[in-house]
Amino acid sequence: MKILMATSEFSPLGSTGDLGDQLRILAIELKNLGHDVSVIIPFYRSVRDSRYEIRPTQDELQVNLGGKRASFDLLEATSPEGIQVHLVRRDEYFDRSGIYGGDGRIYEDNAERFIFFSKAVLEVASRILPSPELIHCHDWTTALVPVFARDRQMPFRTVLTIHNLEYQGSFWSFDFALTGLPGSYFGPRGLEFYGRLNFLKSGILYADAVTLPGEPALFEAFTPQHGFGLDAVLQENRFHLYGVPHGVDYAQTTPPFEKLIGKHQQSSGTNGKLRCREALLEELKLEKSPNGTVINLPIETTDEGAFGAVKPTLDLILTADTCLVITGKALDQDLAEVIVAERQYPTRFAHLAKADATLRLLCLAGADVVLLPSSLGLRSENAIAAMRYGTLPIVKARRGVHQIVSDYNAGTESGCGFVYNDHSPMALWDSIRRANQLYRRSEEWKKVAERAETLDFSWTESAKAFVRLYANLLRHQQATQA
């Protein structure tokens, strides 16, 4: 397949964080699978100042931007991994200190900049050889590409991946004139959202397929809490929405046990998991050898219900010869229960409100169980990282969760965690009891932990899932044309 990735970020040429790194890895994996993949990004000042060879082309192209003709130069570069990168150069828009803003301020003309870039993507796609069969867009900055492609009836299938639903590209309504689209597009069934131009909503409506980072993230986006206002739009368009788990870089999410254990804490044992457990209990001055499990409850800033789900069973957990370690700041209304637990169970309970990244990972690696009673998070990273360390997750059943965690079944010798269906406190406690009972059967526990460790959520598997999606879209296109 011939795939063009349209994005505002791509490492190392232009990136502000995770997005550029993820797209670089995805492009590499698609190429390794034998597909013809190229990338198109703006020609930023950071690209110009980089050490990579930039090759000029003879092409000077134009797009219509709100009634005026905006020209641009097309340049080329090759990433260190051999990915061809097309660079759209128009210094008026992209020769700046930052990608989205500078000096602590968002650029006021971001709507114009990325309307222009979206139009430029299609202009380039129609000129380059070999011509792409599919354009894969990422986040709000390229979410208008599917709209323009549909309006012009261009022969490209389009996929929009939403990496961060919170950033939607919402601008005042007057910027709609820059699109050059008929006025009928600006309405509740089109690009308008509460009186404003919303890039991300537009892409959700007009892309052939829309993906989020896994089915748990997809179904959570249907809720007001995690949909950031677009939950109803997503639900209405669910027939072309897919949850494709985003790969993790295991070198970053699960560094070796040795990196998590301070040298002064290393014991003579050879089992890295056991040494991590010992180091965690020693670091937090908890019981050195509880007969039950060591449980980690990570609280993320976007997960307000994590500790609240555990509160009714806190005494049951801490009197069952287990240790509970909470990482992350508890909500103000939960602080009283946290303080009481710290005083009542000083050798079994610890609350690390300001744990750094290394300590958080030590908790995931050293615990026997990670407790995720509320949200798995956007990319399910805590569950995925924990399982790679042989730490078994306890999760509440919700739509999509089985794509990440399957329930332990002794009869079929399957499952890598504990999933409870009844959302009552006693159902959570029952899963913890199940975990404690299995933990005391060390050989069986070892088998389940090893099964969890072998699960593969790498970018290689993500790329394969995207390829299956691309192939289905292209088959549908061929069947329609026939």
URQUIFEN-V410138 format. One record per pair of residues at least 12 apart in sequence whose C-alpha atoms are under 10 Angstrom apart, sorted by the first residue. I is the first residue (numbers start at 1). J is the second residue. Records with the same first field share a line. If there is no record, write none. Layout:
# URQUIFEN-V410138
I: J / J
This chain:
# URQUIFEN-V410138
1: 30 / 31 / 34 / 35 / 36 / 37 / 132 / 133 / 134 / 467 / 470 / 471 / 474
2: 34 / 35 / 36 / 37 / 38 / 129 / 130 / 131 / 132 / 133 / 134 / 135
3: 27 / 30 / 31 / 35 / 36 / 37 / 38 / 39 / 130 / 131 / 132 / 133 / 134 / 135 / 136 / 156 / 157 / 158 / 467 / 470
4: 27 / 36 / 37 / 38 / 39 / 40 / 84 / 85 / 86 / 121 / 125 / 131 / 132 / 133 / 134 / 135 / 136 / 137 / 156 / 158
5: 23 / 26 / 27 / 37 / 38 / 39 / 40 / 41 / 85 / 86 / 121 / 132 / 134 / 135 / 136 / 137 / 138 / 142 / 159
6: 23 / 38 / 39 / 40 / 41 / 42 / 86 / 117 / 118 / 121 / 122 / 125 / 135 / 136 / 137 / 138 / 139 / 141 / 142 / 143 / 145 / 159 / 160
7: 19 / 20 / 23 / 39 / 40 / 41 / 42 / 117 / 118 / 121 / 136 / 137 / 138 / 139 / 140 / 141 / 142 / 143
8: 20 / 40 / 41 / 42 / 43 / 44 / 99 / 100 / 114 / 117 / 118 / 137 / 138 / 139 / 140 / 141 / 142
9: 21 / 22 / 23 / 24 / 39 / 40 / 41 / 42 / 44 / 99 / 138 / 141
10: 22 / 23 / 24 / 25 / 27 / 39 / 40 / 41 / 42 / 79 / 85
11: 23 / 24 / 25 / 79
12: 24 / 46 / 47 / 50 / 52 / 79 / 80
13: 41 / 42 / 43 / 44 / 45 / 46 / 47 / 48 / 49 / 50 / 51 / 52 / 77 / 78 / 79 / 85
14: 41 / 42 / 43 / 44 / 45 / 46 / 47 / 48 / 50 / 98 / 99
15: 46 / 47 / 98 / 99
16: 98 / 99 / 100
18: 163
19: 138 / 139 / 163 / 164
21: 249
22: 163 / 246 / 247 / 248 / 249 / 459
23: 39 / 138 / 459
24: 39 / 79 / 81 / 83
25: 81 / 247 / 248 / 249 / 459 / 460 / 463
26: 246 / 247 / 459 / 460 / 461 / 462 / 463 / 464 / 466
27: 39 / 81 / 82 / 83 / 84 / 459 / 463
28: 79 / 81 / 82 / 83 / 459 / 460 / 463
29: 458 / 459 / 460 / 461 / 462 / 463 / 464
30: 459 / 460 / 462 / 463 / 464 / 466 / 467
31: 81 / 82 / 83 / 463
32: 460 / 463
33: 460 / 463 / 464 / 467
35: 467
36: 83 / 84 / 130 / 132
37: 83 / 84 / 85 / 132 / 134 / 135
38: 78 / 82 / 83 / 84 / 85 / 86 / 132 / 135
39: 76 / 77 / 78 / 79 / 83 / 84 / 85 / 86 / 87 / 121 / 135 / 136
40: 74 / 75 / 76 / 84 / 85 / 86 / 87 / 88 / 117 / 120 / 121 / 124 / 125 / 137
41: 85 / 86 / 87 / 88 / 89 / 117 / 118 / 120 / 121 / 142
42: 74 / 75 / 85 / 86 / 87 / 88 / 89 / 90 / 91 / 93 / 94 / 95 / 99 / 113 / 114 / 117 / 120 / 121
43: 73 / 74 / 75 / 76 / 86 / 87 / 88 / 89 / 90 / 91 / 93 / 94 / 95
44: 87 / 88 / 89 / 90 / 91 / 93 / 94 / 95 / 96 / 97 / 98 / 99
45: 89 / 91 / 94 / 95 / 96 / 97 / 98 / 99
46: 94 / 95 / 96 / 97 / 98 / 99
47: 77 / 87 / 95
48: 89 / 95
52: 77 / 78 / 79 / 80
53: 76 / 77 / 78 / 79
54: 75 / 76 / 77 / 78 / 85 / 86 / 87
55: 74 / 75 / 76 / 77 / 78 / 86 / 87
56: 73 / 74 / 75 / 76 / 77 / 87
57: 73 / 74 / 75 / 76
58: 73 / 74 / 75
59: 72 / 73 / 74 / 75 / 124 / 127
60: 72 / 73 / 74 / 75 / 88 / 89
61: 73 / 74 / 88 / 120 / 123 / 124 / 127
62: 116 / 119 / 120 / 123 / 124
63: 116 / 117 / 118 / 119 / 120 / 122 / 123
64: 116 / 119 / 120 / 178 / 179 / 180
65: 112 / 115 / 116 / 119 / 177 / 178 / 179 / 180
66: 112 / 115 / 116 / 175 / 176 / 177 / 178 / 179 / 180 / 181
67: 177 / 178 / 179 / 180
68: 178 / 180
70: 90 / 116 / 120
71: 89 / 90 / 116 / 120
72: 87 / 88 / 89 / 90 / 91 / 92 / 116 / 117 / 120
73: 87 / 88 / 89 / 90 / 91
74: 86 / 87 / 88 / 89 / 90 / 120 / 124
75: 87 / 88 / 89
76: 88
86: 121 / 124 / 125 / 128
87: 121 / 124
88: 117 / 120 / 121 / 124
89: 117 / 120
90: 113 / 116 / 117
92: 113
93: 107 / 109 / 110 / 112 / 113 / 114 / 116 / 117
94: 113 / 117
100: 113 / 114 / 141
108: 171
109: 171 / 175
110: 141 / 169 / 170 / 171 / 175
111: 141 / 169 / 170 / 171 / 172 / 175 / 176 / 178 / 179 / 197 / 198 / 199
112: 171 / 175 / 176 / 177 / 178 / 179
113: 141
114: 140 / 141 / 142 / 143 / 144 / 145 / 169 / 199
115: 141 / 142 / 143 / 144 / 145 / 148 / 175 / 176 / 178 / 179 / 180 / 199
116: 142 / 144 / 178 / 179
117: 141 / 142 / 144 / 145
118: 137 / 141 / 142 / 143 / 144 / 145 / 146 / 147 / 148 / 149 / 179
119: 142 / 144 / 145 / 147 / 148 / 149 / 179
120: 145
121: 135 / 137 / 142 / 145 / 149
122: 135 / 145 / 146 / 148 / 149 / 152 / 154 / 156
125: 154 / 156
126: 154 / 155 / 156
131: 155 / 156
132: 155 / 156 / 157
133: 155 / 156 / 157 / 158 / 470 / 474
134: 155 / 156 / 157 / 158 / 159 / 470 / 471 / 473 / 474
135: 149 / 156 / 157 / 158 / 159 / 160 / 207 / 470
136: 156 / 157 / 158 / 159 / 160 / 161 / 207 / 209 / 210 / 466 / 470
137: 158 / 159 / 160 / 161 / 162 / 203 / 207 / 210
138: 159 / 160 / 161 / 162 / 163 / 164 / 200 / 203 / 210 / 211
139: 160 / 161 / 162 / 163 / 164 / 165 / 167 / 168 / 169 / 199 / 200 / 203
140: 160 / 161 / 162 / 163 / 164 / 165 / 166 / 167 / 168 / 169 / 170 / 198 / 199 / 200 / 201 / 202 / 203 / 204
141: 167 / 168 / 169 / 199 / 200
142: 160 / 161 / 169 / 199 / 200 / 203
143: 158 / 159 / 160 / 161 / 162 / 168 / 169 / 198 / 199 / 200 / 201 / 202 / 203 / 204 / 205 / 206 / 207
144: 160 / 179 / 191 / 198 / 199 / 200 / 201 / 202 / 203 / 204 / 206 / 207
145: 158 / 159 / 160 / 199 / 202 / 203 / 206 / 207
146: 158 / 159 / 160 / 202 / 203 / 204 / 205 / 206 / 207 / 208 / 209
147: 179 / 181 / 185 / 190 / 191 / 199 / 202 / 203 / 204 / 205 / 206 / 207
148: 179 / 180 / 181 / 203 / 206
149: 206 / 207
150: 206 / 207 / 208
151: 181 / 182 / 185 / 206
152: 181
155: 477
156: 208 / 474 / 477
157: 207 / 208 / 209 / 470 / 473 / 474 / 476 / 477
158: 203 / 206 / 207 / 208 / 209 / 210 / 470 / 473 / 474
159: 203 / 204 / 206 / 207 / 208 / 209 / 210 / 211 / 240 / 241 / 466 / 469 / 470 / 473
160: 200 / 203 / 204 / 206 / 207 / 208 / 209 / 210 / 211 / 212 / 241
161: 203 / 204 / 207 / 209 / 210 / 211 / 212 / 213 / 241 / 242 / 243 / 244
162: 200 / 203 / 204 / 210 / 211 / 212 / 213 / 218
163: 211 / 212 / 213 / 246 / 378 / 379
164: 212 / 213 / 378
165: 200 / 212 / 221 / 226 / 227 / 228 / 229 / 230 / 231 / 378
166: 200 / 226 / 227 / 228 / 229 / 230
167: 199 / 200 / 228
168: 197 / 198 / 199 / 200 / 201 / 202 / 228 / 229 / 230
169: 196 / 197 / 198 / 199 / 200 / 201 / 202
170: 192 / 193 / 194 / 195 / 196 / 197 / 198 / 199 / 200 / 201
171: 192 / 193 / 195 / 196 / 197 / 198 / 199
172: 192 / 195 / 196 / 197 / 198
173: 186 / 191 / 192 / 193 / 194 / 195 / 196 / 197 / 198
174: 196 / 197
175: 196 / 197
176: 191 / 192 / 196 / 197 / 198
185: 202
186: 198 / 202
189: 201 / 202 / 205 / 233
190: 202 / 203 / 204 / 205 / 206
191: 203 / 204 / 205 / 206
193: 229 / 230 / 233
200: 230
201: 230 / 233 / 234
202: 233
204: 230 / 233 / 234 / 236 / 237 / 238 / 240 / 241
205: 233 / 234 / 236 / 237 / 240
206: 237
207: 240 / 241
208: 240 / 241 / 473
209: 237 / 238 / 239 / 240 / 241 / 242 / 469 / 470 / 473
210: 234 / 237 / 238 / 239 / 240 / 241 / 242 / 243 / 244
211: 240 / 241 / 242 / 243 / 244 / 245 / 466 / 469
212: 241 / 242 / 243 / 244 / 245 / 246 / 378 / 379
213: 242 / 243 / 244 / 245 / 246 / 247 / 377 / 378 / 379 / 380 / 462
214: 242 / 243 / 244 / 245 / 246 / 247 / 378 / 379 / 380 / 400 / 401 / 403 / 404 / 462
215: 241 / 242 / 243 / 244 / 245 / 378 / 379 / 380 / 398 / 399 / 400 / 401 / 402 / 403 / 404
216: 243 / 244 / 245 / 375 / 376 / 377 / 378 / 379 / 380 / 398 / 399 / 400 / 401 / 402 / 403 / 404
217: 243 / 244 / 245 / 375 / 376 / 377 / 378 / 379 / 380 / 399 / 400 / 401
218: 231 / 234 / 235 / 238 / 241 / 242 / 243 / 244 / 245 / 378 / 399 / 400
219: 231 / 234 / 235 / 238 / 242 / 243 / 398 / 399 / 400 / 401
220: 375 / 376 / 377 / 378 / 398 / 399 / 400
221: 234 / 235 / 378
222: 234 / 235 / 236 / 238
223: 235
225: 302 / 303 / 304
226: 302 / 303 / 375 / 377 / 378
242: 466 / 469
243: 400 / 403 / 465
244: 379 / 403 / 461 / 462 / 463 / 464 / 465 / 466 / 469
245: 378 / 379 / 380 / 403 / 404 / 457 / 458 / 459 / 461 / 462 / 463 / 465 / 466
246: 378 / 379 / 380 / 381 / 457 / 458 / 459 / 460 / 461 / 462 / 463 / 465 / 466
247: 379 / 381 / 384 / 456 / 457 / 458 / 459 / 460 / 461 / 462 / 463
248: 379 / 380 / 381 / 384 / 385 / 456 / 457 / 458 / 459 / 460 / 461 / 462
249: 385 / 457 / 458 / 459
250: 384 / 385 / 388 / 456 / 457 / 458 / 459
252: 385
253: 357 / 361 / 381 / 382 / 384 / 385 / 386 / 388
254: 361 / 362 / 364 / 365 / 384 / 385 / 386 / 387 / 388 / 389
255: 358 / 361 / 362 / 365 / 385 / 389
256: 272 / 273 / 365 / 389
257: 271 / 272 / 273 / 274 / 275 / 276 / 361 / 362 / 365 / 366 / 389
258: 272 / 273 / 275 / 276
259: 358 / 361 / 362
260: 276 / 279 / 280 / 358 / 359 / 360 / 361 / 362 / 363 / 365 / 366
261: 275 / 276 / 277 / 278 / 279 / 280 / 283 / 358 / 359 / 362 / 366
262: 276 / 279 / 283
264: 279
265: 278 / 279 / 280 / 282 / 283
266: 278 / 279
267: 279
272: 365 / 366 / 389
273: 365 / 366 / 367 / 368 / 389 / 390 / 391
274: 365 / 366 / 367 / 368
275: 365 / 366
276: 362 / 363 / 364 / 365 / 366 / 367
277: 289 / 294 / 362 / 363 / 364 / 365 / 366 / 367 / 368
278: 366 / 367
279: 362 / 363 / 366
280: 294 / 325 / 359 / 362 / 363 / 364 / 365 / 366 / 367
281: 294 / 323 / 325 / 347 / 348 / 350 / 363 / 366 / 367
283: 359
284: 325 / 346 / 347 / 348 / 349 / 350 / 351 / 352
285: 346 / 347 / 348 / 349 / 350
286: 323 / 324 / 325 / 345 / 346 / 347 / 348 / 349 / 350
287: 321 / 322 / 323 / 346 / 347 / 348 / 349
288: 323 / 347 / 348
289: 321 / 322 / 323
290: 320 / 321 / 322 / 323 / 348
291: 320 / 321 / 322 / 323 / 436 / 439 / 440
292: 317 / 318 / 320 / 321 / 322 / 323 / 368 / 432 / 433 / 435 / 436 / 437 / 438 / 439 / 440
293: 317 / 320 / 321 / 322 / 323 / 324 / 367 / 368 / 369 / 432 / 433 / 435 / 436 / 437 / 438 / 439 / 440
294: 321 / 322 / 323 / 324 / 325 / 348 / 349 / 363 / 366 / 367 / 368 / 369 / 370 / 391 / 436
295: 317 / 322 / 323 / 324 / 325 / 326 / 349 / 363 / 364 / 366 / 367 / 368 / 369 / 370 / 371 / 391 / 392 / 393 / 394 / 432
296: 323 / 324 / 325 / 326 / 327 / 350 / 360 / 363 / 364 / 365 / 366 / 367 / 368 / 369 / 370 / 371 / 372 / 386 / 391 / 393
297: 310 / 324 / 325 / 326 / 327 / 328 / 351 / 363 / 364 / 367 / 369 / 370 / 371 / 372 / 373 / 382 / 394
298: 325 / 326 / 327 / 328 / 329 / 330 / 352 / 353 / 360 / 363 / 364 / 370 / 371 / 372 / 382
299: 326 / 327 / 328 / 329 / 330 / 331 / 353 / 371 / 372 / 374 / 375
300: 327 / 328 / 329 / 330 / 375 / 376 / 377 / 382
301: 328 / 329 / 330 / 331 / 377
302: 375 / 377 / 378
303: 372 / 373 / 374 / 375 / 376 / 377
304: 330 / 331 / 374 / 375
305: 330 / 331 / 372 / 373 / 374 / 375
306: 326 / 330 / 331 / 371 / 372 / 373 / 374 / 375
307: 326 / 329 / 330 / 331 / 334 / 337 / 338 / 371 / 372 / 373 / 374
308: 330 / 331 / 333 / 334 / 373 / 374 / 425
309: 372 / 373 / 374 / 423 / 424 / 425 / 428
310: 371 / 372 / 373 / 374 / 425 / 426 / 428 / 429
311: 334 / 337 / 338 / 425
312: 424 / 425 / 426 / 428 / 429
313: 425 / 426 / 428 / 429
314: 337 / 338 / 341 / 349 / 425 / 429
315: 341 / 344 / 345
316: 426 / 429 / 432 / 433
317: 348 / 349 / 429 / 432 / 433
318: 341 / 344 / 345 / 347 / 348 / 349
319: 345 / 348
320: 348 / 432 / 433 / 436
321: 348 / 436
322: 347 / 348 / 349 / 432 / 436
323: 345 / 346 / 347 / 348 / 349 / 350 / 367 / 368
324: 345 / 347 / 348 / 349 / 350 / 351 / 367 / 369 / 370 / 371
325: 348 / 349 / 350 / 351 / 352 / 363 / 364 / 367 / 370 / 371
326: 338 / 349 / 350 / 351 / 352 / 353 / 355 / 360 / 363 / 370 / 371
327: 350 / 351 / 352 / 353 / 354 / 355 / 356 / 359 / 360 / 361 / 363 / 364
328: 351 / 352 / 353 / 354 / 355 / 356 / 360
329: 351 / 352 / 353 / 354 / 355
330: 351 / 352 / 353
338: 350 / 351
339: 351
360: 382
361: 382 / 385 / 386 / 389
363: 386 / 391
364: 382 / 383 / 385 / 386 / 387 / 388 / 389 / 390 / 391 / 392
365: 385 / 386 / 387 / 388 / 389 / 390 / 391
366: 386 / 389 / 390 / 391
367: 386 / 389 / 390 / 391 / 392
368: 386 / 387 / 389 / 390 / 391 / 392 / 393 / 435 / 436 / 439 / 445 / 449
369: 386 / 387 / 390 / 391 / 392 / 393 / 394 / 417 / 418 / 432 / 435 / 436 / 439
370: 382 / 383 / 386 / 387 / 391 / 392 / 393 / 394 / 395 / 417
371: 383 / 392 / 393 / 394 / 395 / 396 / 418 / 428 / 431 / 432
372: 393 / 394 / 395 / 396 / 419
373: 393 / 394 / 395 / 396 / 397 / 419 / 420 / 423 / 425 / 428
374: 395 / 396 / 397 / 398 / 423
375: 395 / 396 / 398 / 401
376: 395 / 396 / 398 / 401 / 404
380: 401 / 404 / 405
381: 457
383: 395 / 404 / 405 / 417
384: 404 / 405 / 452 / 453 / 455 / 456 / 457 / 458
385: 453 / 457
386: 452 / 453
387: 404 / 405 / 416 / 417 / 449 / 450 / 451 / 452 / 453 / 454 / 455 / 456
388: 449 / 450 / 451 / 452 / 453 / 454 / 455 / 456 / 457
389: 449 / 450 / 452 / 453 / 454
390: 416 / 445 / 446 / 447 / 448 / 449 / 450 / 451 / 452 / 453 / 454
391: 416 / 417 / 448 / 449 / 450 / 452 / 453
392: 405 / 408 / 415 / 416 / 417 / 418 / 435 / 445 / 448 / 449 / 451 / 452 / 453
393: 405 / 406 / 407 / 416 / 417 / 418 / 419 / 435 / 452
394: 406 / 407 / 416 / 417 / 418 / 419 / 420 / 428 / 431 / 432 / 435
395: 407 / 417 / 418 / 419 / 420 / 421 / 428 / 431
396: 418 / 419 / 420 / 421 / 422 / 423 / 424 / 427 / 428 / 431
397: 418 / 419 / 420 / 421 / 422 / 423
398: 419 / 420 / 421 / 423
401: 419
402: 415 / 419
404: 416 / 417 / 455 / 457
405: 417 / 418 / 419 / 452 / 455
406: 418 / 419 / 452
407: 419 / 420
408: 434 / 435 / 438 / 448
409: 448
410: 438 / 444 / 448
413: 444 / 447 / 448 / 451
414: 447 / 448 / 451
415: 448 / 449 / 451 / 452
416: 445 / 447 / 448 / 449 / 450 / 451 / 452 / 453 / 454 / 455
417: 431 / 435 / 448 / 449 / 451 / 452
418: 430 / 431 / 432 / 434 / 435
419: 431
